[in-house]
Amino acid sequence: MKRIRSIILVILLVAHAMPGPSQEIPRSALERFNAQRIAFFTERLRLTPEESQKFWPVYNEYQDEKNKIIERRRELTRNLIQNQRTLSDNEVEELGDNYVATMIEEAELLTTYHARFKEVLPIGKVPRIYYTENQFKTYLLRQIQQSQQRRSPGGIQ
Protein backbone atom coordinates (compact mmCIF):
# COMPACT_ATOMS: atom_id res chain seq x y z
CA MET A 1 0.00 0.00 0.00
CA LYS A 2 2.90 2.36 0.78
CA ARG A 3 4.35 1.71 -2.68
CA ILE A 4 1.04 2.61 -4.33
CA ARG A 5 0.81 5.71 -2.16
CA SER A 6 4.35 6.72 -3.19
CA ILE A 7 3.62 6.18 -6.88
CA ILE A 8 0.45 8.27 -6.68
CA LEU A 9 2.33 11.01 -4.84
CA VAL A 10 5.05 11.14 -7.52
CA ILE A 11 2.50 11.31 -10.33
CA LEU A 12 0.57 14.06 -8.62
CA LEU A 13 3.74 16.02 -7.81
CA VAL A 14 4.85 15.95 -11.44
CA ALA A 15 1.42 17.06 -12.64
CA HIS A 16 1.34 19.86 -10.08
CA ALA A 17 4.69 21.22 -11.17
CA MET A 18 3.35 22.13 -14.60
CA PRO A 19 1.95 25.67 -14.98
CA GLY A 20 -1.81 25.82 -15.08
CA PRO A 21 -4.65 27.90 -16.44
CA SER A 22 -5.52 29.17 -12.97
CA GLN A 23 -2.31 31.15 -12.69
CA GLU A 24 -2.74 34.88 -13.18
CA ILE A 25 -1.78 35.96 -16.68
CA PRO A 26 -1.77 39.65 -17.65
CA ARG A 27 -4.43 40.42 -20.24
CA SER A 28 -1.91 41.66 -22.81
CA ALA A 29 0.10 38.43 -22.48
CA LEU A 30 -3.06 36.39 -22.90
CA GLU A 31 -4.00 38.38 -26.01
CA ARG A 32 -0.50 37.83 -27.46
CA PHE A 33 -0.72 34.14 -26.66
CA ASN A 34 -4.11 33.82 -28.38
CA ALA A 35 -2.90 35.75 -31.43
CA GLN A 36 0.18 33.50 -31.68
CA ARG A 37 -1.94 30.39 -31.26
CA ILE A 38 -4.41 31.45 -33.95
CA ALA A 39 -1.64 32.34 -36.40
CA PHE A 40 0.28 29.14 -35.65
CA PHE A 41 -2.72 26.84 -36.03
CA THR A 42 -4.10 28.67 -39.05
CA GLU A 43 -0.77 28.38 -40.85
CA ARG A 44 0.00 24.78 -39.85
CA LEU A 45 -3.52 23.51 -40.52
CA ARG A 46 -3.81 25.69 -43.63
CA LEU A 47 -7.23 26.86 -42.52
CA THR A 48 -9.31 28.78 -45.01
CA PRO A 49 -11.30 31.76 -43.70
CA GLU A 50 -14.45 29.63 -43.81
CA GLU A 51 -12.79 26.78 -41.93
CA SER A 52 -11.39 29.19 -39.34
CA GLN A 53 -14.81 30.65 -38.73
CA LYS A 54 -16.18 27.18 -37.94
CA PHE A 55 -13.11 25.72 -36.24
CA TRP A 56 -12.16 28.36 -33.66
CA PRO A 57 -15.41 28.45 -31.68
CA VAL A 58 -15.35 24.64 -31.37
CA TYR A 59 -11.64 24.52 -30.53
CA ASN A 60 -11.94 27.31 -27.95
CA GLU A 61 -14.87 25.53 -26.31
CA TYR A 62 -12.81 22.33 -26.24
CA GLN A 63 -9.87 24.15 -24.64
CA ASP A 64 -12.12 25.79 -22.03
CA GLU A 65 -13.61 22.45 -21.01
CA LYS A 66 -10.20 20.77 -21.04
CA ASN A 67 -8.74 23.52 -18.84
CA LYS A 68 -11.53 22.99 -16.29
CA ILE A 69 -10.68 19.30 -16.08
CA ILE A 70 -6.97 20.07 -15.76
CA GLU A 71 -7.70 22.57 -13.00
CA ARG A 72 -9.71 19.96 -11.06
CA ARG A 73 -6.80 17.54 -11.44
CA ARG A 74 -4.39 20.18 -10.15
CA GLU A 75 -6.65 20.83 -7.18
CA LEU A 76 -6.48 17.13 -6.33
CA THR A 77 -2.71 17.33 -6.55
CA ARG A 78 -2.57 20.42 -4.32
CA ASN A 79 -4.81 18.69 -1.79
CA LEU A 80 -2.50 15.69 -1.67
CA ILE A 81 0.65 17.80 -1.40
CA GLN A 82 -0.75 20.05 1.31
CA ASN A 83 -2.28 17.25 3.35
CA GLN A 84 -0.09 14.25 2.59
CA ARG A 85 0.98 13.75 6.19
CA THR A 86 -2.55 13.73 7.57
CA LEU A 87 -4.36 11.75 4.87
CA SER A 88 -5.34 8.16 5.51
CA ASP A 89 -4.59 5.47 2.96
CA ASN A 90 -8.27 5.53 1.97
CA GLU A 91 -8.15 9.28 1.38
CA VAL A 92 -4.98 8.95 -0.71
CA GLU A 93 -6.61 6.17 -2.67
CA GLU A 94 -9.69 8.33 -3.26
CA LEU A 95 -7.53 11.23 -4.45
CA GLY A 96 -5.69 8.86 -6.79
CA ASP A 97 -8.95 7.44 -8.10
CA ASN A 98 -10.31 10.95 -8.67
CA TYR A 99 -7.10 11.92 -10.45
CA VAL A 100 -7.44 8.97 -12.80
CA ALA A 101 -11.13 9.85 -13.30
CA THR A 102 -10.09 13.29 -14.57
CA MET A 103 -7.73 11.62 -17.04
CA ILE A 104 -10.61 9.48 -18.29
CA GLU A 105 -12.85 12.54 -18.45
CA GLU A 106 -10.21 14.33 -20.54
CA ALA A 107 -10.03 11.35 -22.92
CA GLU A 108 -13.83 11.31 -23.24
CA LEU A 109 -13.78 15.05 -23.94
CA LEU A 110 -11.24 14.49 -26.71
CA THR A 111 -13.44 11.76 -28.19
CA THR A 112 -16.44 14.10 -28.20
CA TYR A 113 -14.54 16.99 -29.73
CA HIS A 114 -12.78 14.78 -32.25
CA ALA A 115 -16.23 14.06 -33.69
CA ARG A 116 -17.07 17.78 -33.63
CA PHE A 117 -13.81 18.68 -35.36
CA LYS A 118 -14.72 16.22 -38.12
CA GLU A 119 -17.96 18.17 -38.60
CA VAL A 120 -16.22 21.53 -39.12
CA LEU A 121 -12.99 20.59 -40.93
CA PRO A 122 -12.03 18.33 -43.80
CA ILE A 123 -11.06 14.93 -42.42
CA GLY A 124 -7.44 15.36 -43.55
CA LYS A 125 -6.99 18.32 -41.20
CA VAL A 126 -8.48 16.78 -38.07
CA PRO A 127 -5.53 14.56 -37.02
CA ARG A 128 -3.19 17.49 -37.67
CA ILE A 129 -4.94 19.42 -34.87
CA TYR A 130 -3.33 17.18 -32.27
CA TYR A 131 0.09 17.27 -33.86
CA THR A 132 -0.17 21.06 -34.17
CA GLU A 133 -1.05 21.33 -30.46
CA ASN A 134 2.19 19.54 -29.60
CA GLN A 135 4.16 21.67 -32.06
CA PHE A 136 2.69 24.82 -30.50
CA LYS A 137 3.66 23.70 -27.00
CA THR A 138 7.21 23.05 -28.22
CA TYR A 139 7.26 26.45 -29.92
CA LEU A 140 6.16 28.17 -26.71
CA LEU A 141 8.72 26.31 -24.61
CA ARG A 142 11.48 27.38 -27.00
CA GLN A 143 10.30 30.98 -26.79
CA ILE A 144 10.37 30.83 -22.99
CA GLN A 145 13.86 29.28 -22.99
CA GLN A 146 15.16 31.90 -25.42
CA SER A 147 13.61 34.67 -23.36
CA GLN A 148 15.22 33.33 -20.19
CA GLN A 149 18.61 33.02 -21.92
CA ARG A 150 18.43 36.65 -23.05
CA ARG A 151 17.61 37.77 -19.50
CA SER A 152 20.19 35.66 -17.69
CA PRO A 153 23.63 37.19 -17.08
CA GLY A 154 25.42 34.45 -19.05
CA GLY A 155 22.69 34.21 -21.67
CA ILE A 156 22.70 35.17 -25.31
CA GLN A 157 22.24 38.91 -25.85
ABEGO torsion letter per residue (X at the ends): XAAAAAAAAAAAAAAAABBBAABBBBAAAAAAAAAAAAAAAAAAAGBBAAAAAAAAAAAAAAAAAAAAAAAAAAAAAAAAAAAAAABBAAAAAAAAAAAAAAAAAAAAAAAAAAAAAAAABBAAAAAAAAAAAAAAAAAAAAAAAAAAAAABAABBX
